[in-house]
Amino acid sequence: MLKQLEEIKSTALQELEDISSIKELKSWPVRYLGKKSELTKILRSLSTLPLNERKNVGAYANKVKVNLENSLDQKEQVLREAELAASAKRKVIDITLPSRPFPTGHLHPITQTLYEICDIFVSMGFQVVEGPEVEWDYYNFEALNIPKEHPARDTMSTSWIDCENESGERPMLLRTHTTSVTARIIETMQPPIRVVEPGKVYRYEASDATHTPMFYQIDGLAVDKGITMADVKGTLYEFARRFFGEDRKVRFRCDYFPFVEPGIEMAIECLVCRGAGCRLCGNSGWIEILGAGMTHPQVLERGGLDPEIYTSFAFGMGIDRLPMLRYGIDDIRLFYSSDIRFLRQF
């Protein structure tokens, strides 16, 4: 039986040596180490041998089994390394080929517009200032000549913060306009002042083609000695020329805002209909983009400035409408629909 074991070992190792692929190797352990192999049969028949012969045959049979298992592991490692080397030679990478394009995003069109507007006013000597979105009633209304029960509050459907003071009033809200930052600037800065104040504002109102409950505004303020209405029109006309182009028509008309006196509105010729009238412009041919005027003396006084010494102008505009006018977009909700087909155009 020892001779039979030696023959099994010799035959198995020779066959293992001739194997050249992992696929061929899979059948080898079945033939020589499997349950039906000759080696396994000898190990199972040890109980039928005399005691002395059983010890010698059993020890040698186990030695042969361990030898074959170790040889199998070594052969498998050699074959796998060879296959990896061959695979690496087949997969040659040409580093001169252009890489696959990596998708990159860009700024939202509203953000692009905001940055562009700020750059225009910064080039005219203004600085950019931001303020809180959760604001006190005082800065949002009272400091801007809009006391309680003032009719101007009816035009700003307000989202109040659930926080009451000792009188049972709600003194805090989501700001309805960035003009609240103007009230803070007058109170904290000393003339000469030239600032623009961009940011998000909130109105509790339904969405339609020209309105959303959250949108962006930018306000501006200039305080100095000798400022006149000519400075307001000159500044705003220069902004319109740079942003919309020299061929766009601009219209100024008298208007009322509680925090300026006198007040004006500035409108741009509708790009969609070119003055003929459409849904975007309400069939008027013009779209109002901002309100402005000379800052009311009482607003300056509340901020600690003497209106006999300093004069001031202020303006405010909705940023969302400006790209609509520039690109002929007829629905403001498209900016917030997250439709990549629309956003990738900008």
Rosetta blueprint (number, residue, H / E / L):
1 M L
2 L H
3 K H
4 Q H
5 L H
6 E H
7 E H
8 I H
9 K H
10 S H
11 T H
12 A H
13 L H
14 Q H
15 E H
16 L H
17 E H
18 D H
19 I L
20 S L
21 S L
22 I H
23 K H
24 E H
25 L H
26 K L
27 S L
28 W H
29 P H
30 V H
31 R H
32 Y H
33 L H
34 G L
35 K L
36 K L
37 S L
38 E H
39 L H
40 T H
41 K H
42 I H
43 L H
44 R H
45 S L
46 L H
47 S H
48 T H
49 L L
50 P L
51 L H
52 N H
53 E H
54 R H
55 K H
56 N H
57 V H
58 G H
59 A H
60 Y H
61 A H
62 N H
63 K H
64 V H
65 K H
66 V H
67 N H
68 L H
69 E H
70 N H
71 S H
72 L H
73 D H
74 Q H
75 K H
76 E H
77 Q H
78 V H
79 L H
80 R H
81 E H
82 A H
83 E H
84 L H
85 A H
86 A H
87 S H
88 A H
89 K H
90 R H
91 K L
92 V L
93 I L
94 D L
95 I L
96 T L
97 L L
98 P L
99 S L
100 R L
101 P L
102 F L
103 P L
104 T L
105 G L
106 H L
107 L L
108 H L
109 P H
110 I H
111 T H
112 Q H
113 T H
114 L H
115 Y H
116 E H
117 I H
118 C H
119 D H
120 I H
121 F H
122 V H
123 S H
124 M L
125 G L
126 F L
127 Q E
128 V E
129 V L
130 E L
131 G L
132 P L
133 E L
134 V E
135 E E
136 W E
137 D H
138 Y H
139 Y H
140 N H
141 F L
142 E H
143 A H
144 L H
145 N L
146 I L
147 P L
148 K L
149 E L
150 H L
151 P H
152 A H
153 R H
154 D H
155 T H
156 M L
157 S L
158 T L
159 S E
160 W E
161 I L
162 D L
163 C L
164 E L
165 N L
166 E L
167 S L
168 G L
169 E L
170 R L
171 P L
172 M E
173 L E
174 L E
175 R L
176 T L
177 H L
178 T L
179 T H
180 S H
181 V H
182 T H
183 A H
184 R H
185 I H
186 I H
187 E H
188 T H
189 M L
190 Q L
191 P L
192 P L
193 I E
194 R E
195 V E
196 V E
197 E E
198 P E
199 G E
200 K E
201 V E
202 Y E
203 R L
204 Y L
205 E L
206 A L
207 S L
208 D E
209 A L
210 T L
211 H E
212 T L
213 P L
214 M E
215 F E
216 Y E
217 Q E
218 I E
219 D E
220 G E
221 L E
222 A E
223 V E
224 D E
225 K L
226 G L
227 I L
228 T L
229 M H
230 A H
231 D H
232 V H
233 K H
234 G H
235 T H
236 L H
237 Y H
238 E H
239 F H
240 A H
241 R H
242 R H
243 F H
244 F H
245 G L
246 E L
247 D L
248 R L
249 K L
250 V E
251 R E
252 F E
253 R E
254 C E
255 D E
256 Y L
257 F L
258 P L
259 F L
260 V E
261 E E
262 P E
263 G E
264 I E
265 E E
266 M E
267 A E
268 I E
269 E E
270 C L
271 L L
272 V L
273 C L
274 R L
275 G L
276 A L
277 G L
278 C L
279 R L
280 L L
281 C L
282 G L
283 N L
284 S L
285 G L
286 W E
287 I E
288 E E
289 I E
290 L E
291 G E
292 A E
293 G E
294 M E
295 T E
296 H L
297 P H
298 Q H
299 V H
300 L H
301 E H
302 R H
303 G L
304 G L
305 L L
306 D L
307 P L
308 E L
309 I L
310 Y L
311 T E
312 S E
313 F E
314 A E
315 F E
316 G E
317 M E
318 G E
319 I L
320 D L
321 R H
322 L H
323 P H
324 M H
325 L H
326 R H
327 Y H
328 G L
329 I L
330 D L
331 D L
332 I H
333 R H
334 L H
335 F H
336 Y H
337 S L
338 S L
339 D L
340 I H
341 R H
342 F H
343 L H
344 R L
345 Q L
346 F L
